[in-house]
Amino acid sequence: MAKQGSLGLGSFPTTRLRRNRADDFSRRLISENVLTTNDLIWPIFVMDGDNRREAISSMPGVDRLSIDQMIDAVGEAASLGIHAVSIFPNTKPNLKTPGAEESFNPDNLLCRAVRALKKSHPNVGVICDVALDPYNSDGHDGLLKDGIILNDKTIEVLCKQSIEQARAGCDIIAPSDMMDGRIGAIRKALDEKGFESVRIMSYAAKYASAFYGPFRDAVGSGGALNGDKKTYQMDPANSDEALRETALDIAEGADMVMVKPGIPYLDVVSRVKETFGVPTFAYQVSGEYAMLKAATDNGWLDNDKVILESLVAFKRAGADGVFTYLAPEAAKLINSQ
């Protein structure tokens, strides 16, 4: 008679785990995590103009879209089962200033895009990034003075930015700036203006990562960046600190939290979800996308298989959803299964 294994779950040869893997139907029955189109959030880059589409060289297959093109693309994505998008503006250089005033212009590119999108596709959830790097001539997420990021002054601008996004129709405000105390201030500002139902998804653990390069190309902030972002974004070596950051944001009123980047920080996703049990999201960032596409475009990896494998890893780690540029491709693959 075989002895039980150390976990009390049987041992070989009585227990053979390959039995359950023998057929497709049984593999489906015992699958611990399932990826659906409901898990996908599609980040989109929007630009000025009409009927324009501009390729981003460092992100093969991803384009900047004019508002009309964006509306068509979101309609196609919705037909695939993608119900939420996140919009990032490519702001014209002449509109960028040290004070990032364009960020709270009610007629800026992002606000116009949100209004148009909600008019055409009212049932698609719209998430808006709150940070100053698309509008700041210094390329930083906050206001810069004498080489120092001004935390509290930045928050004042972030609150103005959040209010204008909410007025435009944004469903979820997503502060990615990593300023201390900004979640509480934004929550208070939104509530005072009557936007109690607008949710906040905090970029609670955003790391000073080298994986953001293609994104900065896409929004046009990379060339303007003066210095680095290490004084406000997190050290990649730290995970305990991520729990402190997340705890503070939840206490200040965050409805959802995010970890960014994604695959290199799945341990952080897991710790955040297990510790707090709140809706937890992750961002498969531009550098991750670029690496996968470089490998698949060269025939080194199977495109369809690695897309789904990379995304189910987020579910396994505990993420409730994933921001990914692969969303339309992934949705088609999921729907074909």
C-alpha positions in Angstrom: 0.0 0.0 0.0 1.4 3.4 -1.0 2.2 5.9 1.8 0.6 9.3 1.7 2.7 12.1 0.4 3.9 15.0 2.6 0.8 17.0 1.8 -1.6 14.2 2.7 -2.8 14.0 -0.9 -1.6 10.5 -1.9 1.6 9.3 -3.5 2.8 7.4 -6.6 1.7 5.0 -8.0 -1.8 5.2 -6.5 -1.9 8.9 -7.3 -0.9 9.9 -10.9 -1.4 13.6 -11.6 -1.0 13.0 -15.3 -4.4 11.2 -15.3 -6.2 14.6 -15.1 -4.0 16.0 -17.9 -4.8 13.2 -20.3 -7.7 14.9 -22.2 -8.6 18.4 -23.2 -12.0 18.2 -21.4 -10.4 17.2 -18.1 -7.7 19.8 -18.4 -10.4 22.4 -18.7 -12.3 20.9 -15.7 -9.4 21.3 -13.4 -8.1 24.6 -14.7 -7.4 26.8 -11.7 -7.5 30.2 -13.5 -9.5 31.3 -16.5 -8.7 34.3 -18.7 -11.7 36.0 -20.2 -12.2 39.2 -22.2 -13.6 40.7 -19.0 -10.1 40.7 -17.7 -8.7 42.9 -20.4 -8.2 46.7 -20.3 -6.9 48.2 -23.6 -4.5 51.2 -23.4 -4.9 53.5 -26.4 -2.8 56.4 -27.5 -4.7 59.3 -29.0 -3.4 62.2 -31.1 -4.7 65.4 -32.7 -6.1 65.5 -36.3 -8.7 63.7 -38.4 -8.5 60.2 -39.9 -4.9 59.8 -38.7 -3.0 56.7 -37.7 0.7 56.9 -36.8 2.8 53.8 -36.1 4.9 53.7 -32.9 8.3 52.2 -34.0 9.2 50.8 -30.6 5.8 49.1 -30.2 5.2 47.1 -33.4 1.5 46.9 -34.2 0.5 49.8 -31.9 -0.5 53.1 -33.4 -1.4 56.6 -32.2 -4.9 57.3 -33.3 -6.9 60.4 -34.0 -10.1 60.6 -32.1 -12.3 59.4 -35.0 -10.0 56.5 -35.6 -10.0 55.7 -31.8 -13.8 55.6 -31.7 -13.8 53.1 -34.6 -11.1 51.0 -32.9 -12.9 51.0 -29.5 -16.1 49.9 -31.3 -14.3 46.9 -32.8 -12.7 46.1 -29.4 -16.2 46.2 -27.7 -17.5 43.8 -30.3 -14.7 41.4 -29.1 -15.8 41.7 -25.5 -13.4 44.4 -24.3 -15.4 46.6 -22.0 -12.8 49.0 -20.7 -10.1 51.2 -22.2 -7.5 53.6 -20.9 -6.7 56.7 -22.9 -3.2 58.4 -23.1 -2.7 61.6 -25.0 0.1 62.5 -27.3 0.2 66.2 -26.5 1.7 68.7 -28.9 5.1 70.0 -27.7 4.0 73.6 -27.9 1.3 72.9 -25.3 3.8 71.5 -22.7 4.9 73.9 -20.0 6.7 73.7 -16.6 3.4 74.2 -14.9 1.6 71.5 -17.0 -1.4 73.8 -17.4 -2.7 71.9 -20.4 -3.4 68.9 -18.0 -6.5 70.8 -16.6 -7.6 72.5 -19.8 -11.2 71.3 -20.2 -10.7 71.2 -24.0 -7.4 69.4 -24.0 -6.9 66.3 -26.3 -7.7 63.8 -23.6 -11.0 65.5 -22.5 -12.1 65.8 -26.1 -11.3 62.1 -26.7 -13.3 61.1 -23.6 -16.3 63.1 -24.5 -16.4 61.7 -28.0 -15.9 58.2 -26.8 -18.6 58.3 -24.2 -21.0 59.7 -26.8 -20.3 57.0 -29.3 -19.8 54.0 -26.9 -21.5 55.0 -23.6 -21.2 51.4 -22.2 -17.4 51.2 -22.6 -15.6 52.0 -19.3 -13.1 54.9 -19.7 -10.0 55.0 -17.5 -7.9 58.2 -17.4 -4.3 58.4 -16.3 -3.7 61.3 -13.9 -0.1 62.5 -14.0 1.7 65.4 -15.6 4.3 63.8 -17.8 2.2 64.2 -21.0 1.9 67.9 -20.3 5.1 68.8 -18.4 7.9 70.3 -20.5 10.3 68.5 -18.1 8.8 65.1 -18.8 8.1 64.4 -15.2 4.9 63.2 -13.5 5.1 66.2 -11.1 6.1 69.8 -11.1 9.9 70.3 -11.0 11.7 73.2 -9.3 15.5 73.3 -8.9 15.7 69.6 -9.7 13.2 68.6 -7.0 9.7 67.3 -7.6 7.2 69.4 -5.6 4.9 66.9 -4.0 2.1 69.1 -2.6 2.1 71.6 -5.5 1.8 68.7 -7.9 -1.2 67.4 -6.0 -3.0 70.7 -6.5 -2.6 70.3 -10.3 -3.6 66.6 -10.2 -6.8 67.5 -8.4 -7.7 70.1 -11.2 -6.8 67.5 -13.8 -9.0 64.8 -12.2 -12.0 67.1 -12.0 -11.8 68.0 -15.7 -11.5 64.4 -16.6 -14.5 63.5 -14.5 -16.5 66.4 -16.2 -15.6 65.0 -19.6 -17.1 61.6 -18.6 -14.2 59.6 -17.3 -15.4 56.6 -15.2 -12.2 55.7 -13.4 -9.5 58.2 -12.4 -6.1 56.4 -12.3 -3.4 58.5 -10.6 0.0 57.2 -11.8 2.2 60.0 -10.4 3.2 58.4 -7.1 3.0 61.6 -5.1 2.4 61.1 -1.4 -1.2 61.9 -0.3 -2.6 62.4 -3.7 -5.4 59.8 -3.5 -7.0 61.4 -0.5 -6.8 64.9 -2.0 -8.2 63.7 -5.4 -11.1 61.8 -3.6 -12.0 65.0 -1.6 -11.8 67.2 -4.7 -14.0 64.8 -6.8 -16.6 64.5 -4.0 -16.7 68.3 -3.5 -17.6 68.7 -7.2 -20.3 66.1 -7.1 -18.3 63.2 -8.6 -18.8 60.8 -5.8 -19.5 57.9 -8.2 -16.2 58.4 -10.1 -13.9 55.6 -9.1 -10.2 55.9 -8.3 -7.8 53.2 -9.4 -4.5 54.0 -7.8 -1.2 53.1 -9.3 -0.3 52.1 -5.8 3.0 50.3 -6.5 4.6 51.9 -9.6 8.2 51.1 -10.0 11.1 53.2 -11.4 11.4 50.7 -14.2 13.4 50.5 -17.4 10.4 48.9 -19.1 8.6 52.1 -19.8 10.7 53.4 -22.7 8.3 52.6 -25.6 5.5 54.2 -23.7 7.4 57.5 -23.4 8.0 57.3 -27.1 4.2 56.9 -27.6 3.2 59.9 -25.6 6.2 62.0 -26.5 7.6 62.5 -23.0 10.8 60.6 -23.3 12.9 63.2 -25.0 11.8 65.9 -22.6 12.6 63.9 -19.4 15.1 65.8 -17.2 16.8 63.3 -15.0 15.0 60.2 -13.7 11.9 59.4 -11.6 13.6 57.6 -8.7 12.6 60.1 -6.1 8.9 59.3 -6.5 8.6 55.9 -8.3 9.6 52.8 -6.3 12.9 51.0 -6.1 12.6 47.7 -8.1 14.3 45.9 -5.2 11.4 46.6 -2.8 8.2 44.7 -2.1 7.5 45.4 1.5 7.3 49.1 0.6 4.6 48.2 -2.0 2.4 47.0 0.8 2.9 50.3 2.7 2.1 52.3 -0.4 -1.0 50.2 -1.1 -2.3 50.4 2.5 -2.0 54.2 2.4 -3.9 54.5 -0.9 -6.7 52.3 0.3 -7.0 54.3 3.5 -7.2 57.5 1.5 -10.1 56.2 -0.6 -8.7 54.1 -3.6 -11.5 51.8 -4.9 -9.0 49.7 -6.8 -5.2 49.4 -6.9 -2.6 48.6 -9.5 1.0 47.2 -9.7 3.2 48.4 -12.6 5.1 46.9 -14.5 3.5 43.5 -14.8 5.4 40.2 -15.4 8.6 41.3 -13.6 6.5 42.2 -10.5 4.0 39.3 -10.3 5.3 38.6 -6.8 4.1 42.1 -5.8 0.7 41.5 -7.4 0.3 38.4 -5.4 1.4 40.0 -2.1 -0.9 43.0 -2.6 -3.9 40.8 -3.5 -3.3 38.3 -0.6 -2.7 41.1 1.9 -5.6 43.4 1.1 -8.2 41.5 -0.9 -9.2 44.6 -2.9 -9.7 44.8 -6.6 -6.1 44.5 -7.9 -4.9 45.2 -11.4 -1.6 45.0 -13.2 -0.1 46.7 -16.2 1.7 44.7 -18.9 3.8 47.7 -19.9 5.2 48.8 -23.2 8.6 47.2 -22.7 7.0 43.9 -22.0 4.9 44.2 -25.1 7.9 45.2 -27.2 10.0 42.2 -26.0 7.2 39.8 -26.8 6.6 41.3 -30.2 10.3 41.3 -31.1 10.5 37.6 -30.2 7.4 36.6 -32.1 8.0 38.8 -35.1 11.4 37.1 -35.5 9.8 33.6 -35.2 11.6 32.9 -31.9 8.3 32.4 -30.0 4.8 31.4 -30.9 2.8 34.7 -30.9 -0.6 33.3 -30.0 0.6 31.0 -27.3 2.8 33.5 -25.5 0.1 36.1 -25.5 -2.3 33.9 -23.6 0.4 32.4 -21.4 1.7 35.8 -20.4 -1.8 37.0 -19.5 -3.0 34.0 -17.6 0.1 34.5 -15.4 -1.5 37.7 -14.1 -4.6 35.8 -13.2 -2.5 33.1 -11.4 -0.8 35.8 -9.4 -4.2 37.2 -8.3 -4.8 40.1 -10.6 -8.5 40.9 -11.3 -7.6 42.5 -14.6 -4.7 43.5 -16.9 -3.9 46.6 -18.8 -2.4 45.2 -22.0 -1.7 46.5 -25.6 -2.4 42.9 -26.6 -6.0 43.2 -25.6 -7.6 43.0 -29.1 -5.3 40.1 -30.1 -6.0 38.3 -26.9 -9.7 38.8 -27.2 -9.8 37.2 -30.6 -7.8 34.2 -29.3 -10.0 33.8 -26.2 -13.1 34.0 -28.4 -11.8 31.3 -30.7 -11.2 28.8 -28.0 
